[in-house]
Amino acid sequence: MKNAEVAWSAFDSIAYVDHNYRDLQAEDAEILPILRDHFAGHFRNQGVGPVYGIDVGAGANLYPALSMLPWCDEITLYERSPSNVAYLRSQVDSYAENWDQFWDALCGNKDYKAFDADPRERFQKVVRVQQGDIFDLERSVGQWSVGTMFFVAESMTSSDQEFRLGVERFMRALAPGAPFATAFMEHSKGYHAGEYFFPACDVGENEVRESLEPFADGLKVQRLETEPAVRDGYSGMILSYGWRGNSDPQIPNG
């Protein structure tokens, strides 16, 4: 099933959050220290200047945005589904208590722990929600100085071509040298968000690496050690991170 054929308005954000993020699951607990240390290692020695972050396909997941929170002057939560957009907007003024455990995990790094602002107050100040299609990011080349994309490119289509194009659009939206992190469900067979079933593209470490490598410097791709337990129909999670390279390869879209 192609992305345009999916009924994104049927995505049940509340059911999705309740299943995936009501509690801090073991796989996310493995991801968060890697994510925070990657961003902290980059930004702790950076000079003065505005930092613009983007979480592409934010869905109903706030922890990628929280991982960028200490470092950004503005964070855009970029999301297509109307129900997810509504959920994200409901969280901006004061996000729900279940997200505190994710922030606490990030605070295992001294740079986050030393961040003395109220995270909810800062979230309200710097986060904005924008409804948009990942493929439309071609209009925003090089715009963002840090970016995340978690469980998006492989979870919006069953098409390998659209998967690769989604990764490309994300990477091209980042400025050269921008740190990034992406996560993927390995060999996903699709998933439910409430009553509706959503498609997935079957990818493994090789496909993830091949999609990112042309655009990245210092790329790390690793399969989580934690056994898959979030739901049925996937074999594990893959986390990748690095920096947007200076190269701009021409990759066919059609």
N, C-alpha and C positions, 0 to 999 in steps of 0.2 A: 504494500500500500504506500502510495506517495504521500508526502507531507500535506499537500493541498487537499487530499481526499479525507483527511482525518477530521473528526468532529471535535475540534479543540474546545468549543463552547461547552461540551459535555464533561470536561475534566472536573472531577470532584475534589477541589482543593482541600476541603476540611477532612475528608476521608483519607486523602493522601498524607496530610500532615499527621493525622492520628496514627496511621500505620507506620510511617517512616521516621517521624521526628518527635513524637510524643516523648520518647526516651532516647538517650544517646546510645545508639547501637554500636556494636564492636567494630564494624567496618569504618564507620565515621570516626570513632575514637582512634583508629589507626591513621586515618587520613589527616586529621586536624593538626597533630604535631609537625608533620611534614610540611603541610601548607603554611602554617604560621612561621616556621623556621626559614622557609624559602623567602617569604615576603620580608620578614624581619631582617634577614641577612642582606637583602638588597637595599632596603630603605634606611637602615640605621645610620649609614654613612653618606646618604644622599644630601646634596646641597638644597638650598632654599628654592622653591618653585612650586607652582600649583600641580597637584597630582589628581588626575581624573581616572576613576576606575569604572569598569563595566562588568556586570555579571550577565552573561548571555544565556537566555532561556532560564531565568531565575526560578521559574515555576513557583512552588510553595516552599522553597528552601532558603533560609536566611543565612546559613553559616558561611557560604562563600563571601557574602557581603560583610559579615562580621570579621572575617579574616583580613579584609582590606580596610576596615574601619579606622584604625589608628593612623593610617598613612595617607588617606585621601581627603582632598578638599571637596570632592563631589563623587558620588557613586551612583551610577545608573543601573537600575534593575530592569533589564530589557526582556520583555516577555510577550508572547503572542496570545495565549489563552485568556479570554475575557475573565473567566472565573479566577485564574491565578493572578491576573492584574488586580482584581478586586481584593483578593486576599493580601497581596503585597501592600496595597495602599492602606489597608486596615491595620497594618503592622508598623507603619512609618512613625506615627506619633508616639506609640509605646508598644513595643513588640511583646508577645505573649511570654509567660514565665518559662515555658518549656525550652526556649532558646537560651536561657541562662546557663544551662549545663554545657552548651556548646561554647559560649563565651568563657566559662570557667576553664574548659579544656585549652582554649587558646592562651589563657593567662598562665599556662605552664611555662611559657617563654617569658623571660624577664622584661623584654621590650613591651609586651602586651600588659604584663602585670604592673609595669611602671606607668602605663597610660592611665592618668589619674582622673580623666573626665568620666562622667556618668555615660556608659555606653548607649543607653537609651536616648539621652539628651543629644549625644553626638549623632546617633543614627537618624534622629528626627532632623537634625541640622543639615546633614550632608547627603542623605539618600533621596533619590527621586525615582519614580516608576515611569517607565515609558513602554507603551504597547507597540510592538513591532515584530516583524518577521525576520528571522535570522538571515534569510537570503537578501534582504534589503540593506544589510550592512555594507554591501559593496559601495554604498554612497558615503560611507564614513571611514575611508581608508586612513590609517595612521592617527586616528583621533584620540585613542585612550592610552594612558601611560601604565596601566596595570589591568589585567583581566582574568576572569574565571569563566569556565563553562563546564558545569557539572551535570552529567547524565542527560545530555541534550542531543548531540549529533547522532548518536546511535539509538535514541529513544523517541524520535520524531518521524521515523520513516522506516520502511523495510528495504529501501533502495541504497545500494552501496554508492552509487553516483551521488545521491543527495547527502549521504553521510560525509563523503569526502568534500563536497561543496560546502557543507555547513562548517566543517573544520577550517576550510580555506577562508570563508567569510569572517569567521572569528579571528583568525590569525592576522588577516590583512587589516582588520580594524584597529590593531595595536600599533603603537609607534615603535620604531626600531629601538631595541634595548629594553622594552617593557617586560617585566616579569609576568609570567602567566602560570596558571594551573588548570588542568582539565581532568575530568574523571569520566569513566565509561563502565557500563555494565558489560561484562565479558560474556559473549555467546548468549545474549538475551533472546528469549523467544517472544517477548512482548509482556505487557503488564496491565493490571487493572488500576484505575483511579475511580473508586466507587463502582458503579455497575458497568461502566464502559471499558472496553478492552482497547489498548493502544499498541501500535506496531513497534517493532524494533528491528534494527539491522544487526546481523550476526557479525561481530568483530572480536578479534583477539589482539594480543600484543603486537603482532606484525602489522595488522591493519592500522592500529593506532599510531605506531611509529612511522609508518609510510605516509600517513596523512599529515603528520605534524612536522616531520624532519625537514622538508623543503623550506619551511618558514622559521625554523627555530635554531637558536644557539644554546649549547649546554643542555641539550634535551635529556631528560631522565624519564624512562618509562618503566613502571614496576607494577607487577601484579601483587595485590595485597596478600599478606600471609593469612589474614583472618578468613575463616571458612564462610562461604556465602550463607546468610541466614535471614536476609531481609524479606525475601519472598521466594516462591518457586520460579523456575524458568530462566535461571542464569547460572553461570559457573564460577563467578568471582567478580571482583572489581579491579579496574586498572586505573592507576593514578599517573599522570604525566605532568611535568613542569619544566620550566626553563625560561628562556628569554626570546623575545621576538628578534629574529636576525635582520640583517640589512638587505638580504637577498629578497627578490620579489619574483619568484618563478612564475612562468606562464603555464597554467594548468588548464587543459580543455574542460569546458563546462558541459558540453553536449556530446 
